[in-house]
Amino acid sequence: MDIYRKYMVGSVNKVILLGNLGRDPEIRSMQSGSKMATFSIATSKRWKDKNTQEQKEKTSWHNIVVFGDGLVEIVEKYVKKGSKLYVEGELQTRKWQDQDGNDRYSTEVILQGFNSNLTLLDSRGNQNIENNSNSNQTDDIKSDSSNNQNSNDSDENEEDIPF
């Protein structure tokens, strides 16, 4: 028996991103009456070119979709263009057709139900918003008490983020 089949019980679909919003989130109502939020997060990679010694940077954009009225309400109130976010979700690709009838594909990070996490990392306050199906509450918001210190201390805390 192959060692991978013997010990590999399941699979994992988890995406972790830390980045900044490029524009304000879009909030929409679905036919069911529930709300959803969509936004894009930019992540950047920096390096020094070995040949020219020049600093280089590459930015990637990631589409995020949030389901669940409670979590969408938090996004609507607190998440704005330029916000720094930490998100955990599931990668999903959906197929759709454009106006000409051509098949198109979109890959998105979905925050819904169990194992999704949205943490606001702005200096306004480090708020952690989680969706956990094991809890009776849809969303938990936890504020770090150290954020009530003066603005000089919060600037130092931002530099200590290990990402």
N, C-alpha and C positions, 0 to 999 in steps of 0.2 A: 504494500500500500504506500502510495506517495505521502511523504511527510507533511506536505501542505494540506492535503485532503484530510489527513488524520487529525491535525490540530487546528485547522482553520474552520471555525464553527459558522461564522457569519461574515458580514462585510460591514464597512463603515462608509458613510457618506456625510462628511463634516467639513465645513469650510470656516476658516477663521480669517477675518480681515481687520486691519487697523488702518483707517484712512480718513479722508475729508470729503464732505459732500460738495458736489459741483454745482448744485442748484437746489432750491427748496423742494421738499417732497411733494409728490402729487397724491392727493387723497381722493379716492373714488368709492362710490357705493355700488355694490354688486346687486344682481337681481334678487338675491335672498334678503337684501336689506343690510347685510353686514358690510363693513368698510374694509378697504385695503389701502396700503400705502406703497408707493414705488419711488425709488431714488437711486442715484448712482454714487458710488464711493470711488475716489481716486487713491491708488496706492503708488508709491514711487520707489524706485530702485536707483541707488547712486553708486558709482564706482569711478576709479581712476583708470584712464586708458593707458595701457602698458607702453604703447608706442609714442604717444604724444604727451603723456603725463597730464592730460587735460581731464578735468572733472566731467563726467557724463551722467545723464539722468534719463530714465525711462519711466513714463507714467502709464499705468494700466487702469482702465475703468471697469467697474463691476456693477452690474444691475442687481438691486436688492428689492425684494417684494415681501411686504409684511402683511400677515393676516391676523385676525383677532381684534375685535373692537377695542378692547382695553389697551393693547400694545399700539394699535394704530392711533388711538387718542393721544398717547404719550408722544408719538412721533409728530403728530399734528401740532402739539403744543410747544415742544421743546427742540425739535430737530430743524435746523435751518441751514441755508447755504453756508459752507465754510465750517460747519460743525465737525469736530473730530469724534469719530465713533469707533468702537470695537464691536464687531458683530460675529456671531456664530450661527450658522444655519446649514441648510442642506442644498447641495447643488442639484439643479433640475434643468433639463432642456425641454422646451416645448416647440411643437411644430405649428405653424400658422401660414396663411396664404396672404400674399400682398394683393394690391388692387388688380394686377394683371393675372391673378390666379396661380402665380408661382409659389412653390413651397419655400418657406423661410424657416429658420430655426433661431431661437433665442435661448441663451443659457443664463440662468438667474440664480441668485442665492435666495432661498426661501426661508423666512423666519415664521414658523407656525408650529404651535403646539410644543410637544416635548423636545427638549434639547436646543431650543433657540435662545439666543442671548443678545441683548442690545445694551451697550454701556456707553453713556455719554461721557466723553473725556475732556470737555471744555472746562475752562477756568471757572465757569458759573457754578460748578459743583460736579463732583464725580458721582453720577447717578447710575445705578445698575438696574436694568430692567430685564427680567427673565420671564419666559413663558415655560411653565412646568405643568404638565398634565396631572402630576401626582398631588398638586396643591389645589385647594378650593378657590384660591384667588387666581385670577387670570394673569395679573402682573404684580411683581414685587418691585418696589422702588426702595433702594437703600442709599442713603446719603452718607458720605464719609464725614464724620464730625470734625475732622481736621480741616475741612474746606471752609469752616467758619472763621479761620484765622485771617490775618490781613493779606492783601494782595501780594506782597513780597514773598510770603511763605508759599502761596499757591503757585507762583512762578517757579520756585525751587522744586516743588512737588512734581510739576510737569516735566522737568528735566530728569527726574528720577525714574520715569516710566521705562521699564526694561525692554522696550520694543524698538 
